[in-house]
Amino acid sequence: MNYGGKIILAIIGLIFLRGEMIFCLTSPLAFSEKDWQEVKVFQLIVDPISQQPVVLLTDQNQERALLIWIGPFEANAIQSELQGIKHHRPLTHDLLEKVIQKISGQVWRVIITHSKDGIYFATLIIKKNDATWEFDARPSDSIVLALKFKAPILVARKLFQEMAISLKEVKGVEEIYGLTIQDLTPELAQSFSFPSTKGALVAEVQPGSKAEKDGFKGGDILVELASEAITDSDSLKKLLAKSKGPLPAKIFRQGQFLSLTLNP
């Protein structure tokens, strides 16, 4: 093994895998491409019961999603990559990225292979020239590195078929944020003295929710979000689903327009 290869193994063992250099007993590369389903990071949400971050990995058509519960540190790292945030000092994943780049290596792909007792397992595949190394790793860490290197994320097709759920079954971001919204009918618009039927009515704000802390009240009419007009409740949901940070909002309340900031 050349010097660069030894550096890769040592650094990953000491920094990333907590001192263990664990190789896969059965290489994912031994399987056919048809055995894998390519996915992409769709969204990060918070489980309202456990308050634990959840990453949603969807198929290319965004019809089904695999939900993986992860830690807050990894969730922050994934969110940073999605938002393009650069840290003043390198965090663990940043350090590993720099080490791999320094010896001209790359994350080739990440493969989520199976689950056991509710825990998902992944294989991180690193390449340098003609050499390839496979490491057993957590999906959350692997996803961060895949985003950094723009590497594909794959899931065992059988696993995805068994464990993925329809995105329609995933609780909406607006519900997790604490809003119950509905379309603005002509009758409702008239009752709130609002001169249009374009917008989304806040029917209820969950006590103690982020929405309540951000200042929302029942009866508010959301008109704009991130400078984009809200035509109905579906347009609001779509804007929230693709949100990647604080969102300035324009609302109508008791005859006047106000500005608030959503932090979903």
NORNORJO-V424999 format. One record per pair of residues at least 4 apart in sequence whose C-alpha atoms are under 7 Angstrom apart, sorted by sequence separation. I is the first residue (numbers start at 1). GAP is how many residues later the second one is. D is the distance in Angstrom with one decimal. If there is no record, write none. Layout:
I;GAP;D
I;GAP;D
This chain:
1;4;6.2
2;4;6.5
3;4;6.4
4;4;6.4
5;4;6.4
6;4;6.1
7;4;6.0
8;4;6.1
9;4;6.0
10;4;6.1
11;4;5.7
12;4;4.8
13;4;5.0
14;4;5.5
17;4;6.7
31;4;6.6
47;4;4.9
58;4;5.3
59;4;6.6
70;4;6.7
71;4;6.1
72;4;6.1
73;4;6.3
74;4;6.2
75;4;6.1
76;4;6.0
77;4;6.4
78;4;6.3
79;4;6.1
80;4;5.7
81;4;6.3
90;4;5.1
91;4;6.1
92;4;6.3
93;4;6.1
94;4;6.3
95;4;6.3
96;4;6.2
97;4;6.2
98;4;5.9
99;4;6.7
100;4;6.4
101;4;5.5
115;4;5.2
116;4;6.6
127;4;5.7
128;4;6.5
138;4;6.2
139;4;5.9
140;4;6.5
141;4;6.5
142;4;6.1
143;4;6.2
144;4;6.3
145;4;6.2
146;4;5.5
147;4;6.5
155;4;7.0
156;4;6.2
157;4;6.1
158;4;6.2
159;4;5.9
160;4;5.2
165;4;6.8
171;4;6.6
172;4;6.5
173;4;6.0
174;4;6.2
175;4;5.3
184;4;6.0
185;4;6.1
186;4;6.1
187;4;6.2
188;4;6.3
189;4;6.1
190;4;6.0
208;4;6.2
209;4;6.5
210;4;6.1
211;4;6.5
212;4;5.3
216;4;7.0
224;4;5.3
225;4;6.6
231;4;6.2
232;4;6.6
233;4;6.3
234;4;6.2
235;4;6.3
236;4;6.2
237;4;6.0
238;4;6.5
239;4;6.2
252;4;5.6
253;4;6.3
1;5;6.8
12;5;6.0
13;5;6.1
14;5;4.4
46;5;5.6
47;5;5.3
59;5;6.1
70;5;6.6
80;5;4.8
90;5;5.7
100;5;5.0
101;5;6.6
115;5;4.2
127;5;4.5
137;5;6.6
146;5;4.6
155;5;6.3
174;5;5.3
175;5;6.2
184;5;6.1
189;5;4.9
207;5;6.5
211;5;5.7
212;5;6.9
224;5;4.5
225;5;6.9
230;5;5.8
252;5;4.5
13;6;4.6
46;6;5.6
47;6;6.2
58;6;5.6
59;6;6.7
100;6;6.2
114;6;5.9
115;6;5.9
126;6;5.8
127;6;6.4
146;6;6.6
189;6;6.8
205;6;6.7
206;6;6.9
223;6;6.1
224;6;5.3
230;6;5.9
251;6;5.6
252;6;6.2
13;7;5.1
46;7;4.4
47;7;6.6
58;7;4.2
114;7;5.6
125;7;6.9
126;7;5.2
146;7;6.8
189;7;6.5
205;7;6.3
223;7;5.3
250;7;6.8
251;7;5.3
13;8;4.9
45;8;5.8
46;8;5.7
57;8;5.2
58;8;6.4
113;8;5.9
125;8;5.7
126;8;6.5
189;8;6.0
222;8;6.9
250;8;5.8
251;8;6.2
44;9;6.8
45;9;5.3
56;9;5.8
57;9;5.1
112;9;5.8
113;9;5.5
125;9;4.6
250;9;4.8
44;10;5.7
45;10;6.5
56;10;5.7
57;10;6.6
112;10;4.1
113;10;7.0
124;10;5.7
125;10;6.5
249;10;5.7
250;10;6.4
44;11;4.7
56;11;4.8
111;11;5.4
112;11;6.3
123;11;6.3
124;11;5.1
186;11;5.8
205;11;7.0
249;11;5.2
9;12;7.0
43;12;6.0
44;12;6.2
55;12;5.9
56;12;6.7
110;12;7.0
111;12;5.1
123;12;5.4
124;12;6.4
185;12;6.0
205;12;6.1
248;12;6.0
249;12;5.6
43;13;5.3
54;13;6.3
55;13;5.4
110;13;5.9
111;13;6.6
123;13;4.8
124;13;6.2
184;13;5.4
205;13;5.8
248;13;4.4
249;13;6.8
42;14;5.5
54;14;5.5
55;14;6.5
110;14;4.9
122;14;6.0
123;14;5.7
184;14;6.7
204;14;4.8
247;14;5.4
248;14;6.3
41;15;6.1
42;15;5.6
54;15;4.4
109;15;6.6
110;15;6.2
122;15;5.3
184;15;6.2
203;15;5.3
246;15;6.4
247;15;5.0
41;16;4.8
42;16;6.0
53;16;5.9
54;16;5.8
109;16;5.5
121;16;6.7
122;16;5.7
184;16;5.7
202;16;5.3
203;16;6.0
246;16;5.6
247;16;6.6
40;17;5.3
41;17;6.6
52;17;6.7
53;17;5.6
108;17;5.6
121;17;5.9
122;17;5.2
183;17;5.3
184;17;5.8
202;17;5.4
246;17;4.7
39;18;5.8
40;18;5.6
52;18;7.0
53;18;6.4
107;18;6.0
108;18;5.4
121;18;6.3
124;18;6.1
182;18;5.9
183;18;6.1
201;18;6.4
202;18;5.3
245;18;6.7
39;19;5.2
40;19;6.7
52;19;6.9
53;19;6.2
107;19;4.5
108;19;6.0
120;19;6.8
181;19;6.4
182;19;5.3
201;19;6.0
202;19;6.1
39;20;4.8
106;20;5.7
107;20;6.4
181;20;5.5
182;20;6.7
201;20;4.5
38;21;6.5
39;21;6.3
105;21;6.9
106;21;5.5
181;21;4.6
182;21;6.6
200;21;5.5
201;21;6.4
226;21;5.4
53;22;6.4
105;22;5.6
106;22;6.5
180;22;5.9
181;22;5.3
199;22;6.2
200;22;5.2
225;22;6.5
226;22;5.2
105;23;4.4
179;23;6.6
180;23;5.4
199;23;5.6
200;23;6.9
225;23;5.9
226;23;6.2
104;24;6.4
180;24;5.0
199;24;4.9
225;24;4.5
179;25;6.0
180;25;6.4
224;25;5.5
225;25;6.5
179;26;5.0
224;26;4.9
112;27;6.6
178;27;5.7
179;27;6.4
223;27;5.5
178;28;4.9
222;28;6.2
223;28;5.4
222;29;4.5
200;30;6.9
221;30;5.3
222;30;6.6
178;31;5.1
199;31;5.1
220;31;6.4
221;31;5.0
110;32;6.2
177;32;6.5
178;32;6.3
179;32;6.5
198;32;6.7
199;32;4.8
200;32;5.1
220;32;5.9
221;32;6.7
177;33;5.6
178;33;5.3
198;33;4.4
199;33;5.0
200;33;5.0
220;33;5.2
177;34;5.7
198;34;6.0
110;36;6.5
109;37;6.7
107;39;6.6
107;42;6.0
109;42;5.1
110;42;6.4
111;42;6.0
112;42;6.1
113;42;6.1
106;43;6.9
108;43;5.8
109;43;5.2
110;43;4.9
111;43;4.6
112;43;4.6
113;43;5.3
107;44;6.4
109;44;6.1
110;44;6.1
111;44;5.6
112;44;6.3
114;45;6.4
214;47;6.6
184;48;6.9
214;48;6.4
183;49;5.4
183;50;5.2
182;51;5.6
93;52;7.0
181;52;6.4
193;62;6.7
174;63;6.7
74;66;6.0
78;66;5.3
81;66;6.5
74;67;6.5
77;67;6.4
81;67;6.8
173;67;6.4
173;68;6.2
70;70;6.3
177;87;5.5
8;92;6.7
66;94;6.7
66;97;6.4
66;98;4.3
4;99;5.7
65;99;5.0
66;99;6.5
64;100;5.9
65;100;5.4
64;101;5.3
65;101;6.3
64;102;4.3
65;102;6.0
63;103;6.0
64;103;5.3
63;104;5.8
24;110;6.5
23;111;5.9
24;111;6.2
23;112;4.9
24;112;5.9
22;113;5.7
23;113;5.9
40;113;6.5
22;114;5.7
38;114;7.0
39;114;5.7
38;115;5.8
39;115;5.9
38;116;4.4
37;117;5.4
38;117;6.3
36;118;5.9
37;118;5.1
36;119;5.5
37;119;6.0
36;120;4.6
37;120;4.9
35;121;6.0
36;121;4.7
35;122;5.4
48;128;6.4
83;161;6.3
